[in-house]
Amino acid sequence: MGKNLKSNDEASLETSSGSVGAKLRARRLELNLTLVELSAKSGVSFATISKIETGKVYGGFQTIYKIARGLGILVTDLMEDDQLQEIPVVVQRAHEIKPHKTQLYDYYPQAIRVHGRLNSNRMIINTRIVPDPIDWSNHEGEEVVTVLSGAIDLHYAGREPLRLEAGDSACFDSAVPHAYVSTSDVAAEVFFVSTRPSIHENS
């Protein structure tokens, strides 16, 4: 049974600058984006993106997070090690969670299978103002969000904000730009699961 169960740390996401940079560059070229165009979409300077792509620097989670948004993908899609063998059951222990904090949200990654189609996070919504459009999320697939505590407005491009309170949930096409804003006295907490294309599929 020991061979079938691993924590997320044991099946860790690859965070070396070379691996992240190579995946970033591959995705950018797949989308036919120049460094300048990706800079405009992500808010990260083209010089920094170039250095990350070539493995000269690793920009930290906040920078990678912005670039991933500009590419329309998830941070984990950039950082996971595609050389790892698939593990039938992945266990994420509470004490192993390493939060990723941004100005807008604090992410607490949940268990994911390296080659799986799901991405899941518990998230604290820090912002009470609508983020700049460049900071809205969009990535292939669908997303389900459930409010654990507090209340939020789900901002979804082309539609009026949707108020969600504790216990409420929503499912939507995550390729459409979207953002969460806390509307409660304390920072709201949500849990979301999103889908992503299988790493084994060729588009």
C-alpha positions as MATLAB code, in Angstrom:
seq = 'MGKNLKSNDEASLETSSGSVGAKLRARRLELNLTLVELSAKSGVSFATISKIETGKVYGGFQTIYKIARGLGILVTDLMEDDQLQEIPVVVQRAHEIKPHKTQLYDYYPQAIRVHGRLNSNRMIINTRIVPDPIDWSNHEGEEVVTVLSGAIDLHYAGREPLRLEAGDSACFDSAVPHAYVSTSDVAAEVFFVSTRPSIHENS';
ca = [
       0.000    0.000    0.000;
       2.971    2.299    0.635;
       3.657    2.406   -3.100;
       0.128    3.573   -3.865;
      -0.070    6.483   -1.444;
       2.034    9.618   -1.488;
       1.692   13.054   -0.039;
       1.800   16.091   -2.290;
       5.293   16.782   -0.955;
       6.502   13.349   -2.078;
       4.810   13.787   -5.468;
       5.890   17.405   -5.401;
       5.440   20.085   -7.998;
       8.623   20.839   -9.898;
       9.719   24.346   -8.976;
      13.195   24.594  -10.496;
      13.620   27.631  -12.706;
      14.582   25.519  -15.720;
      11.490   23.307  -15.615;
       9.082   26.179  -15.020;
      10.721   28.281  -17.704;
      10.603   25.526  -20.307;
       6.901   24.907  -19.707;
       6.177   28.627  -19.722;
       7.967   29.078  -23.045;
       6.276   26.024  -24.583;
       2.836   27.331  -23.637;
       3.628   30.830  -24.906;
       4.791   29.471  -28.261;
       1.731   27.211  -28.424;
      -0.422   30.342  -28.129;
       1.782   32.222  -30.648;
       2.445   34.988  -28.129;
       5.537   37.181  -28.188;
       7.273   38.117  -24.945;
       5.861   41.635  -25.275;
       2.312   40.321  -25.777;
       2.568   38.003  -22.769;
       3.964   40.890  -20.726;
       0.896   42.970  -21.575;
      -1.469   40.116  -20.649;
       0.269   39.209  -17.387;
       1.604   42.509  -16.064;
       5.106   41.006  -15.764;
       7.955   42.673  -17.662;
       9.076   40.886  -20.815;
      12.666   40.953  -19.497;
      11.627   39.010  -16.385;
       9.620   36.521  -18.459;
      12.627   36.005  -20.739;
      14.929   35.348  -17.763;
      12.463   32.826  -16.282;
      12.092   31.066  -19.635;
      15.859   30.711  -19.966;
      16.270   29.556  -16.366;
      18.293   32.584  -15.281;
      15.853   33.501  -12.506;
      12.864   32.061  -10.691;
      10.389   34.850  -10.085;
       8.570   33.455   -7.066;
       4.957   32.395   -6.766;
       3.430   35.841   -7.256;
       5.242   36.320  -10.571;
       4.562   32.789  -11.837;
       0.929   33.203  -10.771;
       0.570   36.334  -12.936;
       2.255   34.711  -15.926;
       0.066   31.625  -15.615;
      -3.000   33.867  -15.689;
      -1.660   35.569  -18.776;
      -1.285   32.165  -20.408;
      -4.764   31.050  -19.341;
      -3.459   28.110  -17.292;
      -3.045   27.128  -13.650;
       0.156   27.556  -11.669;
       0.275   23.809  -11.090;
       0.289   23.226  -14.851;
       3.574   25.124  -15.005;
       5.145   23.644  -11.910;
       4.275   19.954  -11.870;
       6.871   17.340  -12.822;
       5.569   15.463  -15.851;
       8.222   12.776  -15.414;
       6.648   11.383  -12.245;
       4.761    8.115  -12.519;
       1.027    8.234  -11.923;
      -0.020    7.464   -8.354;
      -3.469    5.870   -7.854;
      -4.212    7.701   -4.596;
      -2.566   10.925   -3.483;
      -2.987   12.023    0.141;
      -2.478   15.610    1.258;
      -1.940   15.832    5.021;
      -3.030   19.038    6.734;
       0.421   19.716    8.183;
       2.028   19.368    4.739;
       0.046   22.158    3.094;
       2.225   25.038    1.971;
       0.047   28.109    1.354;
       0.685   30.352   -1.635;
      -0.273   33.928   -0.811;
      -1.027   36.751   -3.217;
      -2.470   40.214   -2.704;
      -5.898   38.938   -3.727;
      -6.103   35.381   -2.443;
      -4.350   32.895   -0.157;
      -4.249   29.416   -1.698;
      -4.071   26.206    0.347;
      -3.476   23.440   -2.237;
      -5.386   20.202   -1.754;
      -4.473   16.726   -2.969;
      -4.059   16.398   -6.736;
      -2.905   13.579   -8.993;
       0.087   14.634  -11.057;
      -1.431   13.553  -14.366;
      -5.028   13.997  -13.261;
      -7.707   16.345  -14.541;
      -8.570   18.090  -11.279;
      -7.038   21.003   -9.428;
      -8.352   21.866   -5.965;
      -7.667   24.587   -3.420;
      -9.046   26.015   -0.237;
      -8.824   29.755   -0.679;
      -9.070   32.840    1.518;
     -10.493   35.822   -0.381;
      -8.575   38.867    0.865;
      -9.771   41.495   -1.575;
     -12.927   43.532   -1.044;
     -12.566   45.491   -4.256;
     -12.942   44.161   -7.784;
      -9.472   43.272   -9.137;
      -8.075   44.886  -12.245;
      -9.154   42.852  -15.305;
      -5.546   41.735  -15.819;
      -5.801   39.878  -12.483;
      -8.983   37.982  -13.344;
      -8.532   34.227  -13.760;
      -9.194   32.267  -16.915;
      -8.097   28.726  -17.698;
      -9.421   25.842  -19.747;
     -12.121   23.640  -18.230;
     -14.827   24.086  -15.605;
     -14.748   25.277  -12.020;
     -16.957   24.614   -8.996;
     -16.671   26.955   -6.024;
     -18.312   26.444   -2.624;
     -18.347   29.145    0.050;
     -17.208   27.706    3.384;
     -17.571   30.894    5.444;
     -18.386   34.527    4.878;
     -19.804   35.723    1.564;
     -18.405   36.567   -1.857;
     -19.345   38.139   -5.145;
     -18.434   35.982   -8.137;
     -17.523   38.320  -10.970;
     -17.910   36.654  -14.356;
     -17.141   38.494  -17.586;
     -20.272   39.645  -19.384;
     -22.624   39.067  -16.440;
     -23.701   40.830  -13.267;
     -21.845   39.802  -10.076;
     -23.364   36.789   -8.320;
     -23.620   36.865   -4.518;
     -22.724   33.575   -2.820;
     -23.020   32.979    0.921;
     -21.862   30.179    3.218;
     -23.033   26.843    1.833;
     -23.739   28.225   -1.649;
     -21.903   26.895   -4.689;
     -21.556   27.747   -8.365;
     -20.267   25.900  -11.433;
     -19.051   27.729  -14.536;
     -16.837   27.676  -17.626;
     -13.459   28.742  -16.244;
     -12.177   29.824  -19.671;
     -14.297   32.948  -19.163;
     -12.446   35.572  -17.059;
     -13.643   35.538  -13.459;
     -12.745   36.871  -10.024;
     -13.812   36.528   -6.398;
     -14.425   39.424   -4.006;
     -15.151   39.082   -0.288;
     -18.318   40.890    0.812;
     -18.361   39.817    4.472;
     -16.886   41.547    7.535;
     -14.107   38.945    7.643;
     -12.209   37.462    4.722;
     -14.351   34.811    3.058;
     -13.148   31.232    2.721;
     -14.028   29.068   -0.279;
     -13.169   25.682   -1.708;
     -12.840   25.257   -5.441;
     -12.213   22.394   -7.828;
     -11.349   23.025  -11.465;
     -10.759   20.706  -14.382;
      -7.864   20.792  -16.804;
      -6.944   18.892  -19.963;
      -5.252   15.553  -19.422;
      -1.487   15.767  -19.801;
      -1.690   12.654  -22.015;
      -3.953   14.331  -24.565;
      -2.532   16.057  -27.589;
      -4.541   18.984  -28.886;
];
